[in-house]
Amino acid sequence: MKESILVVLGSGFVSRIIMIPNVIANSRV
């Protein structure tokens, strides 16, 4: 149970790190 939660949090964390540069690029344009 705890392991699956960590996997979900980890995947969400990675997706945020990937999204941040895209948001910055969109705001500049």
C-alpha positions as MATLAB code, in Angstrom:
seq = 'MKESILVVLGSGFVSRIIMIPNVIANSRV';
ca = [
       0.000    0.000    0.000;
       2.655    2.537    0.995;
       4.809    1.565   -1.980;
       1.988    2.249   -4.455;
       1.423    5.656   -2.847;
       5.118    6.482   -3.225;
       4.965    5.481   -6.895;
       1.974    7.768   -7.476;
       3.642   10.677   -5.676;
       6.903   10.056   -7.529;
       5.216   10.018  -10.932;
       3.307   13.209  -10.086;
       6.543   14.859   -8.936;
       8.316   13.927  -12.172;
       5.403   15.170  -14.285;
       5.497   18.526  -12.462;
       9.231   18.905  -13.080;
       8.576   18.230  -16.782;
       5.643   20.672  -16.854;
       7.435   23.612  -15.178;
       9.783   24.379  -18.147;
       6.812   24.155  -20.525;
       4.817   26.649  -18.428;
       7.787   29.032  -18.334;
       8.233   28.781  -22.110;
       4.508   29.415  -22.672;
       4.497   32.455  -20.368;
       7.504   33.954  -22.204;
       5.783   33.625  -25.569;
];
